[in-house]
Each structure stands twice: as structure tokens, then as C-alpha cells.
Amino acid sequence: MQSGNNEVLKAMKRGHTVETFEEIVKTFRKEIPEITISTDIIVGHPTETEEQFEDTLKLMQEIKPDIINISRFVARPGTTAAEMPQVHGNIRKARSRRLTELQRKISLEQNKKWLDGKE
């Protein structure tokens, strides 16, 4: 997914939307109820606001992926993103920690069903 906000996805030059991702996850889970869903999230892409990051947290709470691969944005020289205003490193670090905490909560919730023998 990489972000839960369409404006950030557009800035990342991704060809998908939040709504497309949600629909794909919904379809997969309907067809394969025990599927493991994994996604990548990049926190702190240039110009990502706190509200846009909150959209990512909300999306993760809604779709509850089993695995979230979290990366903090690092500009690559020569790219368009490297020329954009950067999100401060401390903010990227804090966002990464918040997403990691959410991931742990979701993972515990998702895995508890296996421990309880309910699946």
C-alpha cells in the first residue's frame, strides 16, 4: 500500500488508490478467509502531513494486515522526492514507532484467534 492517503500515493507516483487496495483486500478475504495480508508502508514521505499519516493509521486499523513492513522515507539523490521539502527525521521516527505499536496490536489480535482455536 505504502500510504493510506491518496495525495501521498500520488506524490509517490503510485498507480493505485486507497479505495483500490481496500477492494482488493476485501475480495481476497472473501474468497480466502484465512489469507495472510502483508503490506509495505513508507512513513515520512516528503510533504506528508500529520493528517495524511493519520489516514494511514486508520486504513491499517480497518484492513488489519497480518504483516506491516514499515520503512522510514530516505531521499535518494537525483529523485524528485529528494528535491521536495523533507519531513524531519524525529517526526519520521515518531511515526514509525506509532505504526509499529499499531502493528503489534493488530498482530496480537489477528494471531489470538489461532491461540484460542477459533479458526
C-alpha positions as MATLAB code, in Angstrom:
seq = 'MQSGNNEVLKAMKRGHTVETFEEIVKTFRKEIPEITISTDIIVGHPTETEEQFEDTLKLMQEIKPDIINISRFVARPGTTAAEMPQVHGNIRKARSRRLTELQRKISLEQNKKWLDGKE';
ca = [
       0.000    0.000    0.000;
       2.814    2.380    1.033;
       0.421    5.075    2.325;
      -3.196    5.327    3.414;
      -3.659    8.706    1.735;
      -4.316    9.223   -1.979;
      -2.458   12.561   -2.119;
       0.673   10.937   -0.711;
       0.302    7.990   -3.101;
       0.093   10.457   -5.986;
       3.216   12.276   -4.735;
       4.929    8.862   -4.586;
       3.828    8.342   -8.210;
       1.982    5.150   -7.383;
      -0.674    3.929   -9.795;
      -3.202    2.814   -7.207;
      -5.580    4.374   -4.707;
      -6.587    3.587   -1.166;
     -10.003    2.502   -2.430;
      -8.483    0.048   -4.925;
      -6.360   -1.507   -2.197;
      -9.328   -1.796    0.168;
     -11.394   -3.507   -2.531;
      -8.620   -5.977   -3.324;
      -8.178   -6.893    0.364;
     -11.950   -7.259    0.799;
     -12.185   -9.542   -2.246;
      -9.225  -11.688   -1.203;
     -10.555  -12.114    2.325;
     -13.990  -13.072    0.996;
     -12.524  -15.681   -1.343;
      -9.769  -16.908    1.007;
     -10.840  -16.191    4.614;
      -7.598  -17.459    6.179;
      -5.333  -15.455    3.848;
      -2.357  -13.613    5.318;
      -2.274   -9.988    4.194;
       1.050   -8.148    4.156;
       1.753   -4.572    3.115;
       4.589   -2.072    2.999;
       4.189    1.404    4.495;
       6.626    4.281    3.995;
       6.363    6.894    6.736;
       7.516   10.460    6.307;
       7.389   10.820    2.541;
       8.138   14.487    1.712;
       5.210   16.772    2.485;
       3.293   14.009    4.330;
       1.220   15.841    6.924;
       0.172   14.517   10.304;
      -3.397   14.196    8.986;
      -2.205   12.160    6.000;
      -0.230    9.892    8.309;
      -3.367    9.505   10.450;
      -5.140    8.283    7.281;
      -2.537    5.528    7.048;
      -3.121    4.525   10.677;
      -6.890    4.462   10.096;
      -6.506    2.318    6.988;
      -4.310   -0.170    8.841;
      -6.880   -0.319   11.670;
      -9.609   -1.016    9.114;
      -7.931   -3.668    6.980;
      -5.866   -5.194    9.803;
      -2.994   -6.614    7.747;
      -1.199   -9.518    9.373;
       2.191   -8.062    8.492;
       3.207   -4.424    8.014;
       6.700   -3.799    6.645;
       7.488   -0.289    7.894;
      10.110    1.927    6.288;
      11.098    5.480    7.082;
      11.444    7.577    3.954;
      15.012    8.341    2.905;
      15.563   10.564   -0.139;
      17.595    9.128   -2.982;
      19.821   11.696   -4.672;
      18.605   12.783   -8.084;
      14.956   11.919   -7.485;
      12.027   14.312   -7.480;
      11.334   13.424   -3.845;
      14.865   14.476   -2.882;
      14.061   17.997   -4.086;
      10.835   18.228   -2.070;
      10.583   19.620    1.492;
      11.536   16.746    3.790;
       9.738   15.558    6.915;
      12.102   15.959    9.884;
      13.857   12.774   10.991;
      12.386   12.944   14.504;
       8.883   13.070   13.025;
       9.605   10.094   10.756;
      10.961    8.198   13.768;
       7.888    9.011   15.898;
       5.515    7.993   13.108;
       7.403    4.747   12.616;
       7.083    3.976   16.331;
       3.342    4.731   16.316;
       2.793    2.468   13.321;
       4.916   -0.260   14.927;
       2.763   -0.075   18.072;
      -0.374   -0.388   15.945;
       1.135   -3.307   14.044;
       1.850   -5.155   17.293;
      -1.709   -4.588   18.471;
      -3.161   -5.821   15.162;
      -0.826   -8.834   15.061;
      -1.769   -9.843   18.591;
      -5.455   -9.512   17.758;
      -5.085  -11.434   14.482;
      -2.963  -14.199   15.993;
      -5.082  -14.628   19.114;
      -7.705  -16.472   17.079;
      -5.139  -19.198   16.357;
      -4.167  -19.498   20.026;
      -7.806  -19.646   21.089;
      -8.519  -22.312   18.465;
     -11.311  -20.264   16.923;
     -10.118  -20.685   13.359;
];
